[in-house]
């Protein structure tokens, strides 16, 4: 069995929030996704990924913004890691 990993960055901490960024990694070797290879996310929400058989194995901790920095930009903080296991080649 080979692991596939899907990283979804959501608009909020809710799994049914819109996907705003994503990365895919395919340990099966059947595909070779790269950053920016698609204008459309693989799923509209994290919930849609769950419904398609992806297993959620990590979500970012929720940290409140430091006072006075509520509108600073930085990393995408609502990051969710999903995995699937499939037969490799």
Buried (B, 14 or more C-beta within 10 A) or exposed (E): EBEBBBBBBBEEBEBEBEBEBBBBEBBBEEEEBEEEEEEEBBBEBBBBBBEEEBEBEEBBEEEEEEEEEEEEEEEBBBBBBBBBEBEEE
